[in-house]
Amino acid sequence: MSTARRCLRLVFTAALAMASSTCGSPISANDDDARTITVVLASQHERSAVPPPFVSVVDSVHLVVTSSSGATLATTGQRLQRHQTSVSLPVELQGDAATFRAQVLSSNRTVVYEGTTTVSFEPNDFTVVVPMPARRPVLLATPDTARALFDSAVTRGSLAIHNRGSGSLVWSVVPDAAFTQCGQACRVTPSGGTIASGTSDTMRITIPSAPPFSSRVFSFLLRSSEGDVSVQWQLPALPVAAVAVSSTDVLLQVGRTEQLTTTVQVNGAASRAVLWSTSNANVAGVSTAGVAIGRSPGLATITAMSAVDSTKRATALVRVFDPSQPLIDPVLKVPFSWNVTDPFAPIVVGREDNVPGIHSVTLRAAAQGLPTFQNPMTSRVEFWYQTSTAAPWRLVSQSFSPSLTQTPNGRIWSFTTTWNPGPTDTQFPTPSSTRLILIGIGISSAGAVYPTPLNTNITVTVP
């Protein structure tokens, strides 16, 4: 009677997942010193395979091989590693007939799969199939580490809970302390349940899109009568840290456009794409590329929102004016005009120093007896300039506190501010002499826009 070394490979084919592996080097059928025998553990629940990565209560395998007379020829076992679906168990056997009794144990040492088969080996036999009916429910969760998905209102994640055994599986989840401290805003639904044999459930995790904690990995303990498994949910840094627009204050003439650009700070390889929108398309529109266009006098807010995180956005307040449209006082219902009265004569302002105020200029806009400007708390005047008719308007300053002067011709409301073209005004290159186009924009409490005629009395020089 010869002794042959037989290497047994146990594969959890339908119980957990499909896998293929080798048991050492390939062995020829004519090799008298060794024989490779594959032991297949076939579950009674033939379901589609669950691909790794996953975690399961399945913990170890145990194999007993006996002779036809009942003598134990070999006994061996092996712990299963994470995601493992096959093991190689070498045993030394005598004779050409043996009974194989295999068990799969859960983490609490319960037998969840068990089967027995007797085989009389022929010279070319290299496979032993051991039917492995499920004895108990088997908890399996996939993936073992879920990753966060960012949405407009919440950050989401999910895991699939499977019952790959026999009978109903009762499970529950225990979050870690950090997740629990998040409060009611952080939820796991459902927090437990019962899963029939061969079916699955989904555990959903939600937290606010702006979570009250930094990026981290949360752990969840899934409990069942056959043992517990631990899964994780990885919450990375928010994909978009901040969004900024090139101009937060924009002035447009009706029919004119201005290109707005964004700076999007991201983590990793997150998308920098933004979605553009306007609060009032009748006043100002915006294209998908961020080109703003003035349509009618008034105010509108243009928003650039991250395409992957709607909580990250930036806005630009757009004022639209029409110089050809007569100004009508909203209270008196009569036409009126007003002007930038200072500077009233051509002046030159130098931009050659770093000290504010040395070369400052007074800007003043005045209107006579208009109720529109009689509420300084809700009305303001803004002074804007452009370096050429093709250049965008730049906000100089705002005035919220008008002064009142009584004249024989009535009351005069004046809005005054000072401006010093400092070295940070990049609109003025070195060297240069730039004649500005200045305009005053009155904004009423109702959001009406009143432009003054253009004033070209300021020239800014840079040595």
Protein Blocks (a to p, Z undefined) as FASTA:
>chain_A
ZZdddddddddfklmmgcdddehjaddfklmkbccdddddddfbdcdddddddddfbfbd
cdddddfkopafbdcdddddehiabdcdddddedjbdcdddddddfkopafbdcdddddd
dfklcbdcdddddfbdcdddddfbdcddddfkbccdddddddfbecjddddddddfklmm
nommlccddfbdcddehiacdddddddfbdcbdcdddddddddfkbccdddddddddfbl
bdcdfblbdcddehiacddddddddehjbdfbdcdddfblklpccdfkopacdfbgcddd
dddddfklmkbccddddddddfkbccddfklopacddddfbdfbdcddddfbfbehklgc
cdddddehiaklmmmklgccdddddfbfkbccddfbdcfbdcddddfkbccddddddddd
dfklmklccddddddddddddddfkopacdddddfkbccddZZ
